[in-house]
């Protein structure tokens, strides 16, 4: 298949004429630079945090429980998204996608797959806290390891089934450019760029993978707070209460900051008149890009969740901080010693 005329210049970047003739809207360069900086930060910090968490929860934790299983799954889904960031960053830097249409579809679909899995995992963690605080008598029965594994497998299978159709969009914004672009990454919050099977399908997907898990979380938290306020949890240990409250607050903040803007913008796009999109051509949306950045930030903010849940993770983080402080103190002492030696030598010369 011949490439689109004037599609690339000598450096491999898309020319403005090619973008316009393909029906695509060029992305402001300052937006690409901001995205590169932001995603670079997420990649560096998120990779370190989640690899450490996966190592702690999967390999060094001897007595695994339901929360350990949930944390392993959170770390895995975070790492899946983080591993895709270098390809996204390359595209933002070059304005050119050399990795093929199939990988573009996979990358875009997994980016939409991430919030679906993450929110359901948060719902499972919330239900686990509900059982621990409100129904402690049934804790051993409901919070055992096999049931946690089955619940996580169910979430993965359910989400894969719900997002797999996004791999085969009926209307592909990259076809006009002969797939030398990956516009599906820029319009990631616009469901019509991925699946044009109708608004009812999009609405069901939004309700099942956003509204339902969020409602489960709200319901669990409402009952937990009611029990705490009315003193029905006096039999629980104080550390269990404190940990549960911290987990609840962390999840609420994370959902509000990272996931609510993303899905609210998606809802606005669903409610928007189809005729307002400009005749079917792909258009860059600053809000779509910004809400996607916030959604990716969740992979970094999970460090708070890991820190609250695991004493071993706390020890690892503290040891790293102390080790860095130790190295700094050693460097300062070496510099001071070097300075004193130089001063003594100068005195001897005098």
C-alpha beads as a LAMMPS data file, in Angstrom:
LAMMPS data file: protein, C-alpha beads

350 atoms
349 bonds

1 atom types
1 bond types

-500.0 500.0 xlo xhi
-500.0 500.0 ylo yhi
-500.0 500.0 zlo zhi

Masses

1 110.0

Atoms # bond

1 1 1 0.000 0.000 0.000
2 1 1 1.479 3.376 -1.053
3 1 1 2.070 5.935 1.612
4 1 1 0.052 9.097 1.733
5 1 1 1.585 11.815 -0.460
6 1 1 3.799 14.255 1.417
7 1 1 3.093 12.293 4.601
8 1 1 6.556 12.564 6.104
9 1 1 9.517 14.848 5.731
10 1 1 13.174 13.817 5.749
11 1 1 13.268 13.604 9.561
12 1 1 10.263 11.285 9.684
13 1 1 7.960 13.864 11.298
14 1 1 4.541 14.570 9.844
15 1 1 4.355 17.619 7.621
16 1 1 1.598 20.149 8.196
17 1 1 0.236 19.616 4.688
18 1 1 0.024 15.860 5.263
19 1 1 -1.792 16.325 8.552
20 1 1 -4.307 18.675 6.982
21 1 1 -4.850 16.524 3.883
22 1 1 -5.410 13.459 6.078
23 1 1 -8.175 15.244 7.951
24 1 1 -6.164 15.393 11.175
25 1 1 -5.649 18.366 13.452
26 1 1 -2.065 19.136 14.409
27 1 1 -1.219 18.988 18.098
28 1 1 0.273 22.153 19.657
29 1 1 3.988 21.647 20.204
30 1 1 3.860 22.993 23.745
31 1 1 1.269 20.327 24.587
32 1 1 3.614 17.622 23.330
33 1 1 6.485 19.020 25.404
34 1 1 4.327 19.163 28.533
35 1 1 3.172 15.585 27.918
36 1 1 6.769 14.418 27.466
37 1 1 7.805 15.931 30.806
38 1 1 4.756 14.605 32.622
39 1 1 4.954 11.088 31.195
40 1 1 8.699 10.991 31.798
41 1 1 8.063 11.707 35.477
42 1 1 5.328 9.064 35.641
43 1 1 7.538 6.488 33.935
44 1 1 10.530 7.035 36.237
45 1 1 8.606 7.210 39.515
46 1 1 5.833 4.778 38.620
47 1 1 8.235 2.101 37.389
48 1 1 10.271 2.277 40.604
49 1 1 7.232 2.333 42.887
50 1 1 5.317 -0.483 41.252
51 1 1 8.280 -2.793 40.710
52 1 1 9.114 -2.360 44.395
53 1 1 5.497 -3.037 45.340
54 1 1 5.340 -6.131 43.133
55 1 1 8.563 -7.429 44.658
56 1 1 7.349 -6.779 48.222
57 1 1 3.833 -8.192 47.866
58 1 1 4.567 -11.099 45.510
59 1 1 8.013 -12.269 46.631
60 1 1 8.896 -11.078 50.134
61 1 1 5.504 -11.167 51.867
62 1 1 5.260 -14.581 53.499
63 1 1 1.716 -14.451 54.882
64 1 1 -0.406 -13.392 51.940
65 1 1 -4.032 -12.361 52.393
66 1 1 -6.796 -10.804 50.315
67 1 1 -5.289 -7.310 50.477
68 1 1 -1.935 -8.678 49.284
69 1 1 -3.639 -10.183 46.235
70 1 1 -5.358 -6.889 45.433
71 1 1 -2.086 -4.956 45.772
72 1 1 -0.313 -7.377 43.405
73 1 1 -3.040 -6.837 40.824
74 1 1 -2.896 -3.049 41.226
75 1 1 0.885 -3.125 40.689
76 1 1 0.555 -5.373 37.614
77 1 1 -2.055 -3.206 35.895
78 1 1 -0.009 -0.091 36.728
79 1 1 3.092 -1.629 35.158
80 1 1 1.180 -2.567 32.000
81 1 1 0.284 1.087 31.482
82 1 1 3.758 2.303 32.449
83 1 1 5.502 -0.054 29.976
84 1 1 3.559 1.634 27.160
85 1 1 4.678 5.156 28.076
86 1 1 8.040 5.129 26.193
87 1 1 6.199 4.436 22.921
88 1 1 3.730 7.220 23.650
89 1 1 6.609 9.579 24.517
90 1 1 8.416 8.699 21.280
91 1 1 5.281 9.552 19.333
92 1 1 4.831 12.872 21.117
93 1 1 8.464 13.745 20.423
94 1 1 8.560 12.730 16.752
95 1 1 4.925 13.277 15.682
96 1 1 5.358 9.989 13.869
97 1 1 4.297 6.415 14.714
98 1 1 6.672 3.739 13.324
99 1 1 5.347 0.810 15.379
100 1 1 2.441 -0.184 13.131
101 1 1 -1.319 0.093 13.354
102 1 1 -1.764 -3.115 15.390
103 1 1 0.440 -1.865 18.232
104 1 1 -1.262 1.539 18.063
105 1 1 -4.624 -0.145 18.616
106 1 1 -3.243 -2.262 21.463
107 1 1 -1.697 0.780 23.158
108 1 1 -4.873 2.845 22.863
109 1 1 -7.072 -0.022 24.049
110 1 1 -4.873 -0.824 27.055
111 1 1 -4.955 2.841 28.030
112 1 1 -8.739 2.613 28.188
113 1 1 -8.479 -0.822 29.782
114 1 1 -6.463 0.550 32.718
115 1 1 -9.139 2.674 34.465
116 1 1 -11.705 -0.118 34.092
117 1 1 -9.523 -2.643 35.938
118 1 1 -8.201 -0.114 38.456
119 1 1 -11.663 1.058 39.531
120 1 1 -12.934 -2.493 39.993
121 1 1 -9.835 -3.364 42.024
122 1 1 -10.498 -0.308 44.181
123 1 1 -14.078 -1.532 44.599
124 1 1 -12.779 -4.922 45.772
125 1 1 -10.450 -3.215 48.260
126 1 1 -13.367 -1.126 49.516
127 1 1 -15.516 -4.231 49.952
128 1 1 -12.635 -5.865 51.810
129 1 1 -12.488 -2.908 54.227
130 1 1 -16.270 -3.105 54.637
131 1 1 -16.054 -6.743 55.703
132 1 1 -13.094 -6.057 58.000
133 1 1 -14.883 -3.241 59.863
134 1 1 -18.616 -3.916 59.586
135 1 1 -18.667 -7.719 59.333
136 1 1 -15.555 -8.889 61.222
137 1 1 -17.267 -12.157 62.207
138 1 1 -17.379 -13.195 58.550
139 1 1 -13.844 -11.990 57.810
140 1 1 -12.224 -15.404 57.555
141 1 1 -14.974 -16.640 55.295
142 1 1 -15.142 -13.658 52.937
143 1 1 -11.575 -12.340 53.016
144 1 1 -9.618 -15.511 52.328
145 1 1 -6.944 -15.898 49.662
146 1 1 -8.816 -18.162 47.171
147 1 1 -11.839 -15.856 46.995
148 1 1 -9.629 -12.825 46.467
149 1 1 -7.860 -14.590 43.587
150 1 1 -11.172 -15.596 42.004
151 1 1 -12.492 -12.038 42.339
152 1 1 -9.396 -10.572 40.641
153 1 1 -9.505 -13.131 37.819
154 1 1 -13.162 -12.278 37.312
155 1 1 -12.342 -8.563 37.085
156 1 1 -9.617 -9.157 34.494
157 1 1 -11.778 -11.445 32.352
158 1 1 -14.765 -9.096 32.585
159 1 1 -12.718 -6.045 31.646
160 1 1 -10.934 -7.800 28.782
161 1 1 -14.300 -8.826 27.393
162 1 1 -15.628 -5.284 27.708
163 1 1 -12.677 -3.522 26.093
164 1 1 -11.541 -6.066 23.463
165 1 1 -14.012 -4.679 20.856
166 1 1 -12.071 -1.386 21.012
167 1 1 -9.242 -3.143 19.164
168 1 1 -11.387 -3.154 16.014
169 1 1 -12.832 0.351 15.546
170 1 1 -15.275 0.800 12.715
171 1 1 -13.981 4.323 12.115
172 1 1 -10.205 4.652 12.407
173 1 1 -8.791 8.217 12.530
174 1 1 -5.381 6.927 11.392
175 1 1 -6.477 5.273 8.158
176 1 1 -6.354 8.550 6.213
177 1 1 -2.678 9.003 7.081
178 1 1 -1.776 5.435 6.066
179 1 1 -1.220 4.640 9.788
180 1 1 1.894 6.802 10.107
181 1 1 0.013 8.553 12.912
182 1 1 -1.510 7.141 16.067
183 1 1 -4.247 9.712 16.617
184 1 1 -6.109 7.194 18.792
185 1 1 -3.627 8.035 21.549
186 1 1 -4.418 11.737 21.439
187 1 1 -8.190 11.282 21.336
188 1 1 -8.059 8.613 24.023
189 1 1 -10.937 10.058 26.039
190 1 1 -13.242 10.248 23.017
191 1 1 -15.134 6.951 22.697
192 1 1 -16.140 7.668 19.118
193 1 1 -12.502 7.478 18.049
194 1 1 -12.446 3.836 19.195
195 1 1 -15.912 2.388 18.842
196 1 1 -18.717 3.784 16.701
197 1 1 -21.204 1.018 17.494
198 1 1 -23.568 3.509 19.046
199 1 1 -24.030 5.613 22.149
200 1 1 -25.995 2.903 24.030
201 1 1 -22.939 0.605 23.960
202 1 1 -20.724 3.433 25.188
203 1 1 -23.218 4.333 27.905
204 1 1 -23.378 0.744 29.170
205 1 1 -19.589 0.533 29.208
206 1 1 -19.369 3.817 31.126
207 1 1 -22.006 2.702 33.632
208 1 1 -20.529 -0.753 34.226
209 1 1 -16.848 0.182 34.398
210 1 1 -17.166 3.538 36.158
211 1 1 -20.496 4.211 37.830
212 1 1 -21.004 0.713 39.261
213 1 1 -17.582 0.326 40.959
214 1 1 -17.754 3.916 42.222
215 1 1 -21.236 3.269 43.648
216 1 1 -19.909 0.137 45.383
217 1 1 -17.109 2.200 46.889
218 1 1 -19.500 4.937 48.051
219 1 1 -21.882 2.385 49.556
220 1 1 -19.087 0.641 51.461
221 1 1 -17.682 3.914 52.734
222 1 1 -21.088 5.217 53.826
223 1 1 -21.737 2.125 55.938
224 1 1 -18.206 2.157 57.357
225 1 1 -18.442 5.809 58.381
226 1 1 -21.872 5.234 59.923
227 1 1 -20.509 2.354 62.002
228 1 1 -17.492 4.378 63.084
229 1 1 -19.601 7.388 64.073
230 1 1 -22.086 5.334 66.095
231 1 1 -19.386 3.302 67.835
232 1 1 -20.303 -0.109 66.461
233 1 1 -16.654 -1.002 65.894
234 1 1 -15.437 -1.003 69.500
235 1 1 -14.266 -4.620 69.236
236 1 1 -11.819 -3.820 66.469
237 1 1 -8.198 -2.995 67.155
238 1 1 -7.326 0.719 66.830
239 1 1 -4.645 0.028 64.201
240 1 1 -7.204 -1.776 62.001
241 1 1 -9.526 1.229 62.178
242 1 1 -6.755 3.702 61.419
243 1 1 -5.468 1.685 58.483
244 1 1 -8.968 1.286 57.038
245 1 1 -9.695 5.014 57.346
246 1 1 -6.417 5.888 55.635
247 1 1 -7.116 3.439 52.816
248 1 1 -10.605 4.892 52.345
249 1 1 -9.354 8.487 52.229
250 1 1 -6.562 7.529 49.811
251 1 1 -8.930 5.775 47.420
252 1 1 -11.463 8.617 47.526
253 1 1 -8.825 11.236 46.699
254 1 1 -7.318 9.077 43.965
255 1 1 -10.666 8.442 42.308
256 1 1 -11.645 12.126 42.472
257 1 1 -8.339 13.371 41.088
258 1 1 -7.452 10.709 38.516
259 1 1 -10.620 8.976 37.348
260 1 1 -13.600 11.308 37.770
261 1 1 -12.321 14.008 35.333
262 1 1 -11.500 11.344 32.718
263 1 1 -14.963 9.776 32.847
264 1 1 -16.808 13.080 33.189
265 1 1 -15.207 14.280 29.974
266 1 1 -16.104 10.979 28.342
267 1 1 -19.713 11.477 29.466
268 1 1 -19.745 14.983 28.002
269 1 1 -18.582 13.574 24.678
270 1 1 -21.349 10.981 24.735
271 1 1 -23.973 13.643 25.404
272 1 1 -22.569 16.010 22.799
273 1 1 -24.296 16.273 19.439
274 1 1 -22.569 14.115 16.836
275 1 1 -22.730 16.953 14.336
276 1 1 -20.502 19.140 16.506
277 1 1 -17.390 17.034 15.941
278 1 1 -16.645 18.677 12.632
279 1 1 -17.791 16.201 10.034
280 1 1 -16.166 13.089 11.332
281 1 1 -12.546 14.239 11.110
282 1 1 -10.312 13.659 14.081
283 1 1 -9.799 16.734 16.240
284 1 1 -7.333 17.206 19.059
285 1 1 -8.876 17.947 22.438
286 1 1 -6.848 19.609 25.169
287 1 1 -9.253 18.343 27.837
288 1 1 -9.043 14.796 26.506
289 1 1 -5.253 14.914 26.743
290 1 1 -5.294 16.560 30.190
291 1 1 -7.766 14.104 31.731
292 1 1 -5.710 11.234 30.307
293 1 1 -2.615 12.681 31.984
294 1 1 -4.479 12.775 35.302
295 1 1 -5.623 9.189 34.829
296 1 1 -2.016 8.067 34.257
297 1 1 -1.001 9.866 37.466
298 1 1 -2.827 7.151 39.401
299 1 1 0.097 4.780 38.758
300 1 1 2.280 7.084 40.883
301 1 1 -0.264 7.890 43.582
302 1 1 -0.623 4.178 44.324
303 1 1 2.550 4.540 46.389
304 1 1 0.355 5.991 49.160
305 1 1 -1.838 2.906 49.092
306 1 1 1.139 0.559 49.163
307 1 1 2.703 2.520 52.019
308 1 1 -0.448 2.337 54.152
309 1 1 -1.131 -1.344 53.524
310 1 1 2.332 -2.882 53.932
311 1 1 4.829 -2.440 56.748
312 1 1 7.418 -4.126 54.524
313 1 1 6.858 -1.548 51.790
314 1 1 7.237 1.203 54.386
315 1 1 10.547 -0.301 55.470
316 1 1 11.770 -0.449 51.861
317 1 1 10.861 3.189 51.198
318 1 1 12.380 4.358 54.479
319 1 1 15.561 2.341 53.852
320 1 1 15.935 3.916 50.405
321 1 1 15.483 7.410 51.869
322 1 1 17.948 6.696 54.676
323 1 1 20.440 5.219 52.197
324 1 1 20.254 8.321 50.030
325 1 1 20.729 10.550 53.076
326 1 1 23.698 8.418 54.096
327 1 1 25.278 8.821 50.651
328 1 1 24.753 12.559 50.808
329 1 1 26.379 12.788 54.235
330 1 1 29.335 10.706 53.019
331 1 1 29.768 12.992 50.009
332 1 1 29.621 16.081 52.226
333 1 1 32.228 14.637 54.594
334 1 1 34.491 13.732 51.690
335 1 1 34.164 17.253 50.299
336 1 1 34.927 18.772 53.711
337 1 1 37.932 16.490 54.167
338 1 1 39.194 17.381 50.713
339 1 1 38.812 21.063 51.498
340 1 1 40.670 20.730 54.804
341 1 1 43.518 18.828 53.129
342 1 1 43.825 21.538 50.495
343 1 1 43.881 24.257 53.155
344 1 1 46.611 22.412 55.118
345 1 1 48.703 22.039 51.982
346 1 1 48.350 25.738 51.280
347 1 1 49.538 26.534 54.816
348 1 1 52.550 24.277 54.375
349 1 1 53.413 26.064 51.154
350 1 1 53.332 29.402 53.015

Bonds

1 1 1 2
2 1 2 3
3 1 3 4
4 1 4 5
5 1 5 6
6 1 6 7
7 1 7 8
8 1 8 9
9 1 9 10
10 1 10 11
11 1 11 12
12 1 12 13
13 1 13 14
14 1 14 15
15 1 15 16
16 1 16 17
17 1 17 18
18 1 18 19
19 1 19 20
20 1 20 21
21 1 21 22
22 1 22 23
23 1 23 24
24 1 24 25
25 1 25 26
26 1 26 27
27 1 27 28
28 1 28 29
29 1 29 30
30 1 30 31
31 1 31 32
32 1 32 33
33 1 33 34
34 1 34 35
35 1 35 36
36 1 36 37
37 1 37 38
38 1 38 39
39 1 39 40
40 1 40 41
41 1 41 42
42 1 42 43
43 1 43 44
44 1 44 45
45 1 45 46
46 1 46 47
47 1 47 48
48 1 48 49
49 1 49 50
50 1 50 51
51 1 51 52
52 1 52 53
53 1 53 54
54 1 54 55
55 1 55 56
56 1 56 57
57 1 57 58
58 1 58 59
59 1 59 60
60 1 60 61
61 1 61 62
62 1 62 63
63 1 63 64
64 1 64 65
65 1 65 66
66 1 66 67
67 1 67 68
68 1 68 69
69 1 69 70
70 1 70 71
71 1 71 72
72 1 72 73
73 1 73 74
74 1 74 75
75 1 75 76
76 1 76 77
77 1 77 78
78 1 78 79
79 1 79 80
80 1 80 81
81 1 81 82
82 1 82 83
83 1 83 84
84 1 84 85
85 1 85 86
86 1 86 87
87 1 87 88
88 1 88 89
89 1 89 90
90 1 90 91
91 1 91 92
92 1 92 93
93 1 93 94
94 1 94 95
95 1 95 96
96 1 96 97
97 1 97 98
98 1 98 99
99 1 99 100
100 1 100 101
101 1 101 102
102 1 102 103
103 1 103 104
104 1 104 105
105 1 105 106
106 1 106 107
107 1 107 108
108 1 108 109
109 1 109 110
110 1 110 111
111 1 111 112
112 1 112 113
113 1 113 114
114 1 114 115
115 1 115 116
116 1 116 117
117 1 117 118
118 1 118 119
119 1 119 120
120 1 120 121
121 1 121 122
122 1 122 123
123 1 123 124
124 1 124 125
125 1 125 126
126 1 126 127
127 1 127 128
128 1 128 129
129 1 129 130
130 1 130 131
131 1 131 132
132 1 132 133
133 1 133 134
134 1 134 135
135 1 135 136
136 1 136 137
137 1 137 138
138 1 138 139
139 1 139 140
140 1 140 141
141 1 141 142
142 1 142 143
143 1 143 144
144 1 144 145
145 1 145 146
146 1 146 147
147 1 147 148
148 1 148 149
149 1 149 150
150 1 150 151
151 1 151 152
152 1 152 153
153 1 153 154
154 1 154 155
155 1 155 156
156 1 156 157
157 1 157 158
158 1 158 159
159 1 159 160
160 1 160 161
161 1 161 162
162 1 162 163
163 1 163 164
164 1 164 165
165 1 165 166
166 1 166 167
167 1 167 168
168 1 168 169
169 1 169 170
170 1 170 171
171 1 171 172
172 1 172 173
173 1 173 174
174 1 174 175
175 1 175 176
176 1 176 177
177 1 177 178
178 1 178 179
179 1 179 180
180 1 180 181
181 1 181 182
182 1 182 183
183 1 183 184
184 1 184 185
185 1 185 186
186 1 186 187
187 1 187 188
188 1 188 189
189 1 189 190
190 1 190 191
191 1 191 192
192 1 192 193
193 1 193 194
194 1 194 195
195 1 195 196
196 1 196 197
197 1 197 198
198 1 198 199
199 1 199 200
200 1 200 201
201 1 201 202
202 1 202 203
203 1 203 204
204 1 204 205
205 1 205 206
206 1 206 207
207 1 207 208
208 1 208 209
209 1 209 210
210 1 210 211
211 1 211 212
212 1 212 213
213 1 213 214
214 1 214 215
215 1 215 216
216 1 216 217
217 1 217 218
218 1 218 219
219 1 219 220
220 1 220 221
221 1 221 222
222 1 222 223
223 1 223 224
224 1 224 225
225 1 225 226
226 1 226 227
227 1 227 228
228 1 228 229
229 1 229 230
230 1 230 231
231 1 231 232
232 1 232 233
233 1 233 234
234 1 234 235
235 1 235 236
236 1 236 237
237 1 237 238
238 1 238 239
239 1 239 240
240 1 240 241
241 1 241 242
242 1 242 243
243 1 243 244
244 1 244 245
245 1 245 246
246 1 246 247
247 1 247 248
248 1 248 249
249 1 249 250
250 1 250 251
251 1 251 252
252 1 252 253
253 1 253 254
254 1 254 255
255 1 255 256
256 1 256 257
257 1 257 258
258 1 258 259
259 1 259 260
260 1 260 261
261 1 261 262
262 1 262 263
263 1 263 264
264 1 264 265
265 1 265 266
266 1 266 267
267 1 267 268
268 1 268 269
269 1 269 270
270 1 270 271
271 1 271 272
272 1 272 273
273 1 273 274
274 1 274 275
275 1 275 276
276 1 276 277
277 1 277 278
278 1 278 279
279 1 279 280
280 1 280 281
281 1 281 282
282 1 282 283
283 1 283 284
284 1 284 285
285 1 285 286
286 1 286 287
287 1 287 288
288 1 288 289
289 1 289 290
290 1 290 291
291 1 291 292
292 1 292 293
293 1 293 294
294 1 294 295
295 1 295 296
296 1 296 297
297 1 297 298
298 1 298 299
299 1 299 300
300 1 300 301
301 1 301 302
302 1 302 303
303 1 303 304
304 1 304 305
305 1 305 306
306 1 306 307
307 1 307 308
308 1 308 309
309 1 309 310
310 1 310 311
311 1 311 312
312 1 312 313
313 1 313 314
314 1 314 315
315 1 315 316
316 1 316 317
317 1 317 318
318 1 318 319
319 1 319 320
320 1 320 321
321 1 321 322
322 1 322 323
323 1 323 324
324 1 324 325
325 1 325 326
326 1 326 327
327 1 327 328
328 1 328 329
329 1 329 330
330 1 330 331
331 1 331 332
332 1 332 333
333 1 333 334
334 1 334 335
335 1 335 336
336 1 336 337
337 1 337 338
338 1 338 339
339 1 339 340
340 1 340 341
341 1 341 342
342 1 342 343
343 1 343 344
344 1 344 345
345 1 345 346
346 1 346 347
347 1 347 348
348 1 348 349
349 1 349 350
